[in-house]
Amino acid sequence: QRPKPMSLGHRAPAQTRVVAILFFAASGAYGTFSRSASPRDQAMKMLNQMTLLEKINMLHGTGQVLPYVGNVPANDRLGIPPLSLNDGPQGFRDEKNPGTTTAFPCALAVAATWDTDAIFAYGSAMGKEFADKGANVQLGPGVCVARVPVNGRNFEYVSGEDPYLGWKLAGPLVQGIQSQKVIANAKHWVNNNQETNRYDVNEVVDERTRREMYYPPFEGAIEAGVGSFMCSYNKVNGKWSCENPDTLKDLKQDLGFDGWVMSDWGATHSLSIDAGLDQEMPASIFLNENTIMQALSNGSLNEAQINDSVVRMLTPMYRIGTFDLTTNASNVAKNVSTAEHVELSRRLASEGTILLKNENDMLPLDQLSGSEKIAVVGTRGDKDAIYHGDGSGRVFSANGSLISPYNGLRWGAPEGVTVDLVNTSDPQEAANALKGKDYDYVVVCVGTSASEGIDRDGLTLNANGATDVDLINAVAGVVDQSKLIVAAVIPGAILTDWDDGVGAVLVNFFPGLQYGNALADVIFGKKEPGGRLPLTFPNRENEVGFSESDFPGINGTAVYSEKMLIGYRWYMHNQVKPKYPFGFGLGYTEHKYSDLQINGNNVTFTLANIGKRMGSEIVQLYVQLPKEANEPPMQLKAFGKYVLDAGESTTVSFNLRDRDLSIWSVANHDWEKLNGEYTIFIAASTQDIRLKGSITVQ
């Protein structure tokens, strides 16, 4: 039997989707183009009509002229549309018109669904809102791999801590955005893995580590046809990212990226077209008419290099449909959020909810009689609820539009169930308010925020002077474990050393404006917690043992001495059991794995729902390479989400690529497949191996 379709809707096969993106109406607001000619041919034809000054004008922005953060004017003579660029990777950022776009869950929250259909729907909805706001370049997705657990921007990145997860999710996210004729922007290239000293830190990373750990998510974006890249502020091996000939050559030549590279805002340090930069943002301090004409005159730059940059911009504009999309800055004040997008936000939040603990199957509360009383404890449950991170990735909502846990639970509770608010986060006040009250269930709402520009102080919920851990412990002192639920909103990995006295723990990475409704859906059993951890939760701060030289660096240099041993790879290599492992998350049913069959690179097995209700399972395939490969013990190489009725089973099939069984050879500067035995693990997390087999390569 085939698994049931995912709840986020059916998505066309990848080949069909690409065709839909590449070919569209042959006429638009800015001129016409032929379906029969390739996008590059169209770009070359346009290039041949352009003057040198017209070409130069495409190589830089004109400043942060509102309403968009980046602007390249139209060429009215030739009918080339303007480029109207705006933040960010999680929706259209519009501080002046709050509430006119949908505050979706953050990228890490959607990554927690491990669902390519969900990712595509997310990208498509965001792309539609950008288009309706008159923007044609979305400054996202963010696809960096989380090296440092306290990185302040981990919530913005769809890769979690794993390069394969990032590769698999970046593609449909890009396709979703660009299905709306809005150009996606993969960022930040490359090794932008910390916010501390982000404007000038020198990241020292060896070639093999870059290729195996940090490039793959960007490769996923390239394979999906992403139109643009953003180079980062930091240096890589002593050279600024936006003028680094090594990493930009890797991108454009070795990885085959045919779009353009723009700088992060203010990340240009020289006239670096010859190194591989195509466009300076947001203005023209270095890539302007005077400096370029002087460079052409003295021979340090030639017009062919300028032509290459312009063609790299025009090609995706033709391919994705920018010429066919009307851009009008007056549209920016429009309310482009729709009921469908709000509902999608709610569904993404519930399907990204991760159930870490569920003693005695406490959840879901789907068998209530109608006379129960529930207390929601903490200001995080109401006026201080956390929905989003800060920085360029924040989407602004109108006052009163965000659904708090308290409102979501009282609106979503079965008829007759009372939901009260204990509106204090003072531990002693909360404990006193609960004493002597006969609540059937208590939901303690906690959380911690994060922002671009600064790394987190630590992984505790008590960071920055908060008392959320004390609140949980105080409530646990007066409420029986069988009644106590903790709901945490978080930016990434956290410490959960407070969970011993708690019956159930639900975590959401920044879940967007529908958090309260999504939380109620999960608690009352209308939805299951569909999320699985895209990050490892450690037992203590800095469990992986970063030295100061590793992070945040000494004298402006951070050395990646751990090489590939980040996240779960470190735990498996050192045989340390984390608090909650990568890939982990509980559901409301139970699944059985059986009948593993391996034929060449094809791996199949049977998955059965042996529980009493419909539920989803994220099946994961990890590979251990031969010892001679000198690789981490286990690495994710395939996964899939399956929804099955109670009693239903399906055959799961994975076809491994040769690349999945290869290492990067520094000697040959290429992928190399070694002879030997490759162990295959079928798992529900890195710590929950269900089936095991092997492939022998001779």
Secondary structure, DSSP 8 states (H G I E B T S, - for coil): ---B--TT-----HHHHHHHHH---SEETTEE--SSS-HHHHHHHHHTT--HHHHHTTSB-----TT-SEEE--BTTTTB--EEEE--TTS---TTSTTSS-----HHHHHTTT-HHHHHHHHHHHHHHHHHTT--EE---B-----STT-TTGGGBTTTT-HHHHHHHHHHHHHHHHTTT-EEEEEEETT---STTTTT-EEE--HHHIIIIISHHHHHHHHTT--EEEE-SSEETTEEGGG-HHHHHIIIIIS---SEEEE-TT---S--GGGT--BBSSS-SSSSHHHHHHHHHHTSS-HHHHHHHHHHHHHHHHHHTGGGS---GGGGGS----HHHHHHHHHHHHHT-EEEEEGGG--------S--EEEEESGGGTTT-----BSTT-----TT-S--HHHHHHHHS-TT-EEEEE----HHHHHHHHTT---SEEEEEEE---BTTB--S-SSTTGGG--HHHHHHHHHTTS-GGGEEEEEEESS----TTGGG-SEEEEEES--TTHHHHHHHHHTTSS------SS-B-SSTTTT---TTTTT-BTTEEE-TTTT--THHHHHHHT---SB-TT--B-SS-EEEEEEEEETTEEEEEEEE-SSS-EEEEEEEEEE--GGG---S-EEEEEEEEEE-TT-EEEEEEE--GGGGEEEETTTTEEEE-SEEEEEEEEEETTEEEEEEEEEE-
